[in-house]
Amino acid sequence: MPKLKTKSGVKKRFKLTASGLLKHGVAGKRHRLISHNSKYIRQNRGTKVLSKADTATVKAWAPYGLS
């Protein structure tokens, strides 16, 4: 069987936690921040954990896991 390729975007955008969850950066923090209020900017600081439904999809794109 040939080896499966990992989606290159997944390598760049996600990291696995020790418990197997996926961390990702939040959207909406690059530009046009003047139209967002302070609460929105503050709550989207750092990283978030991906939902369970989306985790299954992303793990299929990385067949050998993420390092």
SULMOSUL-V627369 format. One line per field, one symbol per residue. ss: DSSP state (h for helix, s for strand, l for the rest). phi: phi as a letter, one per 40 degrees, with the letter a starting at -180 (. if undefined). A space follows every 10 residues. Layout:
ss = ???
phi = ???
This chain:
ss = lllllllhhh hhhsssllll lsssslllll llhhhllhhh hhhlllsssl lhhhhhhhhh hllllll
phi = .ccccccccc dcbbbccccg cbcacccgbc afcccccccc cccccgbbcc cccccccccc cbcbgbb
